[in-house]
């Protein structure tokens, strides 16, 4: 009998580990009432409802509003101003706290949070074993992608933002090329460097990638070397959803709705014909990305899509005389922005206006997380910056934690395969 004790104990130990992981996976498969375990969070930077009306007036048929399971409004402001910038706007959406304009995922100094920083929803997703991706038409170290990936006192800290992103452990970070990310630095942090659409299409499942793409990726028909935002969205979803037992979190930004709406042209005009046409194209390109995301989510059955904006740009409305939509400002406004939700119908009451800082908790509840935002984490001690811009002291810990998660994933898969045999 003794000779059987060791094999039996090994089997029982493996069974115990298997059951533990099976129990841990239950909340992912049964998260909330509609079984959501993955989230696609889409941000049309600067996109107010009238930007959609302008695009339709310019001849585009939009998918965005059609078939939404839920629609409402987001109240946009920051802690410091009634009109938010993109940095504080993204932070409100990602951390569940309103902060000072131009800051990224740090508490306002006058909130007496010395030594603490708010956890980002993407960081929390990693801690739950989810895969994480960021896709944008902006530079990868821009304000909105920064608001979902880094902690820093200023959106202008480009080198620090890129260094933290490289150390984040995210599965993919894709956007327009910036001078603060090199092919060598990406490789040193375990990322495949991607510079064009051909390389993007060639990525293999399980490959972590950092894309530095041509700046025209926002257009409906960019150059041959550049993907569209819709293709970037579809490709990222195919990579993130593969071998993702705990789901994934993807943030997608159409940045150029804001960039074009901000533009005053060579002569300083607030409104001009090409501005309306270019803005409509940026909206239409973002809309195709939304369609790609929703089509994936509907086929997947366990993915929720949220579409909103960080703020409105341009004070866009129709003139009484002509009925044409026109820009009446070249800056941000405090208008409420639209929210469309797909594959989840009870995230909030139909037609309700929710604070921009509410979304992190709405998502957390739907995913079955016990944590409630804002979550306070100790701020890491910053090491002196080196020639590559430096990296926060916490980066090694993040990478270690990610390696532990990957190891347990592999162990779980091995045990599952063993029991199937």
DAJOZI-V897024 format. One record per backbone hydrogen bond with DSSP energy under -1.0 kcal/mol. NH is the residue of the N-H (numbers start at 1). CO is the residue of the C=O. Records with the same first field share a line. If there is no record, write none. Layout:
# DAJOZI-V897024
NH = CO ; CO
This chain:
# DAJOZI-V897024
4 = 1
5 = 2
8 = 4
9 = 5
10 = 6
11 = 7
12 = 8
13 = 9
14 = 10
15 = 11
16 = 12
17 = 13
18 = 14
19 = 15
20 = 16
21 = 17
22 = 18
23 = 19
24 = 20
25 = 21
29 = 25
30 = 26
36 = 31
37 = 302
38 = 302
39 = 248
40 = 304
41 = 250
42 = 306
43 = 252
44 = 308
45 = 43 ; 254
47 = 44
51 = 48
53 = 49
54 = 50
55 = 51
56 = 52
57 = 53
58 = 54
59 = 56
60 = 55
68 = 65
69 = 341
70 = 341
72 = 339
73 = 352
74 = 337
75 = 354
78 = 81
79 = 99
89 = 85
90 = 86
91 = 87
92 = 88
93 = 89
94 = 90
95 = 91
96 = 92
103 = 100
104 = 152
111 = 108
112 = 109
116 = 113
117 = 377
119 = 375
121 = 94
124 = 120
125 = 121
126 = 122
127 = 123
129 = 126
130 = 125
131 = 247
133 = 249
134 = 172
135 = 251
136 = 174
137 = 253
140 = 176
142 = 139
146 = 142
147 = 143
149 = 146
150 = 146
152 = 104
155 = 102
157 = 154
158 = 156
161 = 157
162 = 158
163 = 159
164 = 160
165 = 161
166 = 162
167 = 163
168 = 165
171 = 132
172 = 132
173 = 209
174 = 134
175 = 211
176 = 138
177 = 213
181 = 178
186 = 182
187 = 183
188 = 184
189 = 185
190 = 187
191 = 186
192 = 208
194 = 210
197 = 225
200 = 196
201 = 197
202 = 198
207 = 204
209 = 171
210 = 192
211 = 173
212 = 194
213 = 175
217 = 214
219 = 216
226 = 223
232 = 228
233 = 229
234 = 230
235 = 231
236 = 232
237 = 233
238 = 234
239 = 235
240 = 236
241 = 237
247 = 244
249 = 131
250 = 39
251 = 133
252 = 41
253 = 135
254 = 43
259 = 255
260 = 256
261 = 257
262 = 258
268 = 265
276 = 272
277 = 273
278 = 274
279 = 275
280 = 276
281 = 277
282 = 278
283 = 279
284 = 280
285 = 281
286 = 282
287 = 283
288 = 284
289 = 285
290 = 286
291 = 287
292 = 288
293 = 289
294 = 290
295 = 291
296 = 292
297 = 293
298 = 294
299 = 295
300 = 296
301 = 297
304 = 38
305 = 342
306 = 40
307 = 340
308 = 42
313 = 46
314 = 331
317 = 326
319 = 324
323 = 319
326 = 317
328 = 314
329 = 314
333 = 312
337 = 74
339 = 72
340 = 307
341 = 70
342 = 305
351 = 71
352 = 349
354 = 73
356 = 75
358 = 355
362 = 358
363 = 359
364 = 360
365 = 361
366 = 362
367 = 363
369 = 364
377 = 117
379 = 115
389 = 386
395 = 392
398 = 394
399 = 395
400 = 396
401 = 397
402 = 398
403 = 399
404 = 400
405 = 401
406 = 402
407 = 403
408 = 404
409 = 405
410 = 406
411 = 407
412 = 408
413 = 409
414 = 410
415 = 411
416 = 412
417 = 413
418 = 414
419 = 415
420 = 416
421 = 417
